[in-house]
Amino acid sequence: MAETQQNSELDHERDYLTESRAALRRMHHDVTVREIPVIGGEDNDERFTNEANQRAHQQRTLALLDLPDVPLFFGRLDYEHGAIEDLDRFYIGRRHVHDGTGVPMVIDWRARVSVPFYRATRSDRQQVLLRRRYGFSDTAELTGFEDEPMIGAEELDQADRFLRAEIERPRTGPMRDIVATIQPEQDDLVRAPLQPSVCVQGAPGTGKTAVGLHRVAYLLYTERERLSRGGVVIVGPNRSFLSYIRKVLPALGEVNVRQITIEELITQPVLAVDSSEAARLKGDARMADILLRALWTSVGTPTEGILYSKGSQRYRVHDYELVDIVTALHGSTRYTPGRNALAQRIAHAVLVLMERRGESPDDRVQNAVARSKPVKQLVDAVWPKVTPEQVLWKLFSNAEFLAEQAPELTEDERTALLWPKPPRSAKSAKWSSADTVLLDELGDLIERHAGSLGHLVLDEAQDLSAMQLRALGRRCRTGSATVLGDLAQATTAWAAGPWDQVLAHLGKEDGIVAELDRGFRVPEQIINLAAQLLPTIAPTLGTPSGIRTVAEALEVVAADKDTFTATIVEACQDALAGVGSVALIAADDQVEQLRDVLAGAGLQPALLGAVEDAMDTTRLVCVPATLAKGLEFDAVVVAEPARIVAAEPRGLQRLYVVLTRAVSRLQIVHADPLPEALG
Ligand SMILES: Nc1ncnc2c1ncn2[C@@H]1O[C@H](COP(=O)(O)OP(=O)(O)OP(=O)(O)O)[C@@H](O)[C@H]1O
């Protein structure tokens, strides 16, 4: 295209962007001034409806806000004339914008007509004549565009250039969306139907998190009704990670998705820490049977009958009849419904006696008998009320009881589970994170958990235990899940193992497992170095590929003990001389000291985990190795890999995570020898 023609087209596109923004402001204004219907009356239903209307209005208003630094559209499709009703040209953006008369100005990327933007190729052009991609400045000014004609002799490879430019755009603050450059293999997963569940295994930086978030946005678009009933929840490994991803969905117009950790989902306060072995065992699937058995030992065998008196009449239900009733109920329902049923069945037996004597008692009489003192006393004695805390307290404080209930565990394993100094009662026990998951399981065995989430996204799912997966699954019994992870990055002692087992623990056996293997984040030289760990940490996984090489992406600097900290400072200064975000990642017990050294050198670092939204506020972040998972930075300095490895049983997996955080540059600084597995 001649330069002058290109300039005038660019002016035209800029005008179009300005008009679209004005149209979105109009839509936002219209919603803001629209009156929210209020139903009169003060009963619960009416209050609920009024609150729901208010909330929906607020969400709609928020969703229509024009975010100043997010371009309103990023692409255009020119279709063959007549292919799509009477419109031939579509601007593809993050949300739908219309001109006030119903004519679309920007089409949501999730709509069907947008699909060829991601999928059309010259051999399958899907009635598209031209695909246009736009370039924007950091402040969302339209700076240029590139065309990809679908017909003609000239083969252009702009998609890859755009993708690379997008990946290498310097990072400032939290994760961005990838909506302009979603790749076909990612698009397959993003647009997969709500059911069945989808599980994605992918090497570091293959876009799992990005895919999960865009899939949520897509599902909310196609299945809003169904999902709004149960809601959508994203579960991530920790608060720093959730803070990092928090802006992606709002940028896609979705403001109503909860993003939480599993501890926040289960809600019971965590006041104790387990040994690694105890935590592993408490996460083990065998615990499910052990808890079930332990709970049902609370139910005893009736040794006496009961005598129910009404006026001068006496009705006796014999002990053997009670034994039959209890035996029939035992294990056939959850615990509390079983208890309620026991009272009703005894009352029914009394009613049969009444009928035999010519009386005709009705339901009210049955309820009165069920609530009568002798029946209550018997139920309390034979089928007592129990709390999850009482059962777990007994299991972990009484060696004999544990041995009876957990024959499948070895003696050493049982010893690891027992509290060295048992608390005096269930009430005074302090529970660990793994305990809260067991309490949750017991809670569900006692009374069915009513959770009915529409969709659940589990990120970094390779780290979840079987018992955690069960707890998550029971919150989403009829809904579906998107499970994202990388087995090579499993750093917890309790990780549940291969994906088919993960899906089974979650209760989503029908889920499909897919793999992403093109690494977008990490330059090839770095991924090749990290991949040397794979034969040791995940021998079943193939070697990931990096789609980019970056000049001088990797540097290994050997220092000695005396020059180590000065070398770290130099490496960070060097990284800061480039663009974008910089992280110093070190073993948890070394990172604060290095932060102080960097601060002393005037580099103004923030410590991740200690400073809220550290990644938003400063270019240089000091990251404890255990918080690095899921994050990324333009440049990374890794301090003393051997110390990171030595810090925990799965230290090599942790090192694999740490080495794969850099988008453009990785410097490894060490005074101790590098771990052998790194070659
Ligand atoms: N199609 C794409 N277009 C542009 N950027 C992409 C694309 N896919 C992935 N990326 C970028 O690659 C980086 C890695 O993506 P993401 O964090 O989703 O990977 P991941 O597989 O979850 O990694 P990890 O295993 O380390 O958690 C992010 O910066 C993301 O924006």
The ligand as an ORCA input file, in Angstrom:
! r2SCAN-3c Opt
* xyz 0 1
  N      -1.274    -16.342     22.211
  C      -0.524    -15.545     22.943
  N      -0.305    -14.274     22.567
  C       0.467    -13.455     23.311
  N       1.014    -13.807     24.466
  C       0.825    -15.065     24.881
  C       0.050    -15.998     24.163
  N       0.009    -17.147     24.853
  C       0.739    -16.951     25.959
  N       1.217    -15.701     25.967
  C       2.020    -15.080     26.994
  O       2.952    -16.004     27.447
  C       3.133    -15.814     28.830
  C       2.890    -17.102     29.542
  O       1.526    -17.370     29.618
  P       0.885    -18.071     30.894
  O       1.333    -17.406     32.123
  O      -0.560    -18.188     30.626
  O       1.606    -19.482     30.775
  P       1.475    -20.737     31.739
  O       1.446    -21.908     30.838
  O       0.343    -20.562     32.670
  O       2.863    -20.673     32.489
  P       3.310    -21.321     33.895
  O       3.339    -22.812     33.706
  O       4.654    -20.779     34.089
  O       2.328    -20.889     34.921
  C       2.219    -14.681     29.255
  O       2.894    -13.456     29.187
  C       1.172    -14.710     28.203
  O       0.570    -13.459     28.061
*
